[in-house]
């Protein structure tokens, strides 16, 4: 009989859990982040009522490659909206995509991160140019291109990632009642960067998004100001447990 590799009833399936408990370690992650600015008064329609939009602020799209993590390699793309919770600045994970089932289930079930499956690609840097694409159900959710600068980024990736908590709304449906979730939690999570290997400024060539009946990322990006720069970084980090705010 194969020994059960899950020693406690932590995650489903009970007999052999899909993922381990946090912390999750990431080695040699690559990230291309482009900042944009949403149309005024638009974000409030997409934030949970507990969060307040920060108007005229910078929002962020990040495409990431994780070649080595404690749950296996995968890629990810995140659309973040700047906001506050009880006057504490942070970012709301508006949409996020991964290409691995372990990352999908762990993100949703532990932290309440609203992950969906997609095809994700972040190219290697060639002649200071880098491209990233995210495709879901035949629609190009994100298509970005940027020039990697020889200078340090105006936004420090370590300060940005560590100083701004990630807010998520964790919803678990009720098996018997479709009128309300069985569990609703506003959560907060912060990552810890161990080491930054390289960081450079990035100048956006373009940031495009197709309209899709399966996603609303296009609604946020279509009229946004998109030529505000960004950064490219390679780094190691740890994703720990989060905490429940409400």
Protein Blocks (a to p, Z undefined) as FASTA:
>chain_A
ZZdfbfbdfbccfklcfbdcdddddehiacddddddddehklmmmgcfkbccdehiacdd
dddddfbcfebpaddddddddddeehiacdddfbacdfbfklmmmmmmmnopacdddddd
ddddeehiacddddeehiafbacdddddfbdcfbdfklmmmmpccddddddddfkbckbc
fbdcddddddddfbdfbdcddddfbdcddddfkbcklmmmmmmcfkggpadddddddddd
dddfZZ
